[in-house]
Amino acid sequence: MWRKTACVIILSATVAADHRLAGAEPAAPERLLTRLDWVRFDVSMGRLLAAGSRVSQNQRQVLVVHATGGLEALSARIDHGLVSLRYAWQTDTEQLTVEVVRRDDLTIHWKHPVSDGRTVAVCLEQPPQGDVTLSIRSEGAKSTVFRAPTLWHLLILEPDACRTHLVPVLVLFRPNWSVDGDVKAIRNRMFEMAVRPPAVSGQEVRALVDQLGLPQFRLRCRADRQLRAMGNSLLCYFNELDPETLDPEQRMRIRAIKNSFRDHLVDTPQAVACWLLHSKTVWIALLADGDPERRALASRHLDWLSDTDIEFDPRGPRSVRSRQIASLRSQLLRR
């Protein structure tokens, strides 16, 4: 249980932008989460992290009652240098809760109205390890669930769902964050880099991952060092691995390598493009690009990643391309 050391209650009679906050757009600059600026959020290796805190005491709490009826609450604490945070926003039509546990265990629940009058319930779960999950459920319908290794994968693979149901919440964490702009820059940079074959091959990575399971401790350590020396570009190869085919030490060492990069890097479009360059999952999604020249480039790059000639016609009818993309997903992806 958190130890109370400070509690501040604010009753607000007039808040200039409350009429905007009560609608379906949660990303207004007046929101308590960004206005108080207690916690700095970074995105590293595609995961949102509470990377730093300006809270000087063990725990701080604030409650705001807005003149228009909205209610906000924010609490934060520090536990052995790791930030935990809980944020809530509620009106008659919208509820949003954000919980961060020890820096990177993130859960978001957002219930909000959409243009046709229905209410949509959105849940984003980012566990400390494993896939990020986005579930969306409209009134009277079953949930639609999307899973991906990182937030960047999710934003590229499911752009429409994310633009409507995820981006408006993500920008709460980082003021002036142009998520769509970053995704566009990542895609553009990936196509630029795909003109030349990647420096790191999946075959090399798989051979070294196999060596992480050798009986000789010396050989396991050498393979570990060689993988780290490849840089963060190998991480998407890790995401393509089937965990069920790895022994406990292989999984432990791969997790440690991922964490070592995550702890020292803040994502930029250039850096993200470097490690997504090796992701078959992402390149299959890029086969649906609107430009036939870029579809052809994606097809050639996927040939290289898969070490085979894939069946895809970048200039074929959309219906044919859709069937080919679905077939490639089932053939090339283990996830």
N, C-alpha and C positions, 0 to 999 in steps of 0.2 A: 504494500500500500504506500502511496506517495505521502511524504511528510510535509504538512503545510508549514511554510515559512513566510509566505506573503499572499495576500488576496486583495485585489482591487476591484471595486464594483463601480461602474460608470453608468449613470442614467442619462441618456441623451434625449433632450426635448426636441431638438431640430438637427437633422443631419441632411446636408445639402443634396446628397445624391441618393437618398433612400428610395425615391420613386423608381430609380434604375435597379436598385438592389433587390427589389421584390419580384422582379420578372424572372425569366428563364436563363438569363446570362449571369453566372456567378462571378465573372471575372471583372469586377469594378475596382478601381484603385483605392476606394475608401474602405475596402474590406479589412477587418481587424487583423487578419493573418499577415497582410503585407504592410498595413499602416504602422503596426507596432514594431515590425522588423526585428523580432526576437531571434529568429532562426534564419540562417542562410541555407538555401537549398541549392545543390548542384546536381547535374546529371552526369554520371560517370559510368561508362560501359553500358549505357542504356538503362540505368536504374536511377531513380530519384532518391537522393540522399539528403538527410538533415546533416549537412557537413559542418556547420559551426553555429554557435549560440552566443547571443549577447545578453542572455539571462545571467545575472550575477549571483542570484540565490538558487538554492536547490530546486525551488518550485515557485512559479508565478501563475496567477490566475486573473483573468479579466472577464467581466460580464457587461455587455452593452444591450440596453433596451432602446430600440429606435422609435422615434415619434410615430412612424407609420405602422408600427406593430412588429417589425422584424426583431429577432432576438439573436445575438451572437455571443459565443463563449469561446475563450481560448485559454488553454493551460499548457505549460511546458515545464520540464524538469531535466536535470542533468544527473546521469547515473554512470559513475566511472568514466566521465568524459563523453558519453554517448547521449544524444538528445532524444527524448521522447516528447510527443506533442499530441494534443487533442484539440480539434477545432470543430465548432458546430455553428450552423446558420439555419434559421427556421423562420418561415412566414406561413401564411394560410395556404399557399400553393406550392411551396418548395421547401425541401429539407436537404441539407448537406452536412455530412460528418466526415472528417478526415482524422485518421489516427496513424501516428508514426511511433513505432516501438523500437527503441535503441538504434536509431539512425536510419535503418533501411527496410524495416518490416512495415510496409505501407498498406493501408486499407482505406478506400474512399467509397462512400455510399451517397448517391445523389438521386433524389426523386424530384422530377421537374415536369412541368407541362410542355407539350409540343404544339405546333401550329394547328393541328386538327382538334385540339381540345383534350386529347388523351394525356394521361400521366405515364411517364416512363421512369422505371427504376433502373439505375445504373450502379454497377459495383466493379471497382478495380481492385485487384489483389496483387500485391508485389511482395512475395515472401523473401526472406533472406537468401534463399537459394531456389533455383527452379524457375519455371515459366511465370510470366506475367499473364494474368487472366482478366479479361473484360467481359462482363455479362450484362446484357440489356434485355429488359422485359417490359413490354407494353401491356396496358390493361387488356385483359381478356386473351392474352397470347402467351405462348411458352417463351422461356428465356432463350436468347441467342448468345452463345458463348464463343469468344475468340481467345486463343492461347498463342503466345509467342515467347521467344527467349528473352526479349528486351522490349522496352517501350518503343525504341526506334523500329524494330521489326513490326510491332503492332501498328504504328503510324503509317508505315509504308504498305503493309499487307492489307490493311482495312481502312483506307483513307476516309471513306464516307462516314462509317460508323464513328470513327475517332473524331472527325471534325465536328460532328454534332454532339456527341455524348462524352467525349474525353477532353478535348483541347480546352473548352471553356473552364474546366476545373484545373487543368495543369497550369494555366497561366496565373492562377492564384499564388503559386509557389514562387514564381520568378516574374516580378513586374517587367512589363515591356518585352516579354519573351514572345517572339514571333515563331511559333511552333511550325506553322505551315511554311514559312520562309526557310526554316532550317531543313525541313523535309525536302523541299524543292532543291535546296543547295546540295544536300546529300545525294539525291538522285542525279543531278547534273554532274557532280564530281565523280560519281561511280561510272557514268558513261564515258567521261573523259579518261579515267584511269584504265578502263577496259580495253582501250585501243592496244595496250601492250599486255602480254601475259603477266599474271601476278608473280612476284618474286618467291613467294612461299607456295608450295604445292600441297594438296591434300594427301598425296602419297607419302611425302616426307613427314607430315604431321602424324598420320596413322602409324607409320613405322616407329616413330618415337613414342607414341602413346602405347604401342605394344611393348616397347622396352621398359615402360614404367611398371609393367607387371612381371619383369624378369626376377628370378630368385636372387641374383647377385645385387646386393645393396649398392655397390659401386656403380654398376651399370644403370640402375634406376636413378641414382643421383645425377649421373652424366646426362641421361635423357632429359631429366628435369631442367638442368642448366641449358641444354640446347633448345628446348622449347621456349624457355624464358627469353633467350637471346633472339628469337624470331620476332619478338615484339607483339603488340596487340593485334596484329593482322591475323594471327592464328586463332583468335577467339571464336570466330564464326565456324571454323572447322570443329572446335569443341562442341558448339551448339548442335552440330549435325550428328554427333555421336549418339548411339543408343546406349544409355546408362546400364541397361541390362546386360550388355556385352562386356562390361568393365568389372574388374575386381575391386575390393574396397580401397586398396592403396592407390590404384589408378584414379578412382573417383576423388579420393582425398587430395592427391597431388594436383589434379586438374582444378579442383575447387580452390586450392591455395594459389595456383598461378592466376586464375581469374581474379581473385581478391587482390593480389599484388598489383595488377594493372588498375583495378577499380579504385584502389586507395590513393593512387598518385596521378590520375588523369581526370580532367574535366572535359566533357565531350564538346567538340567543335565539329562542324560539317566535314571538314577535311579529315579529322581523326576517325569519325564514324564511318565515312566512306572507305577508309583504309581497311577497317576490319569487317565491314559488310561486303567488301569486294569479293570475299571468298564464300559468301553465303548462297548456296543453291536455292534456298527458300526464297530469298529476296529476288534473285535473278529470274526465277520462274514468275514471280509477280511482275517484274519489269517487262516481261514478254507482252504484257497487255498495254504498254505505253502507247500513246496516241500517234507517235511518229514512227512510220514504217522503217526508217533508217535506224532509229534507236532500237526497235524490235529486232532488227537484223543483227545489230551489235550485241544485244542481250543474248540472242541465240548462239552466236559464235563464242561468246564468253562462257555460256553454259556448256557448250561442247567441250571447252578446255577444262572446266571444273569437273565435268563428269567423265572425262577421258573417253568420250564416245561421240558419235554423230547423233544428235537428238533429232526427232521428227517434229519439225515446226516450220510453218510457212509464214514468214513475217508479213507477206503481202496478200495472204489468203483472206477469204471472207471472215468476218468476225465470228460467225457460228463455228466455222472450222477451227479457227485459232483457239476458241474457248474449249472445244473438245480436246485439242492437242495439249493445251495447258493443264487441263484436268488429268489427262493421261500421264503427263510428265510428273505431276505431283505424286501420283501413286507409284511411279517407277523409281523416282530419284530420291524421294524423301523418306527417311526412316521414322521421323517424328510422328 
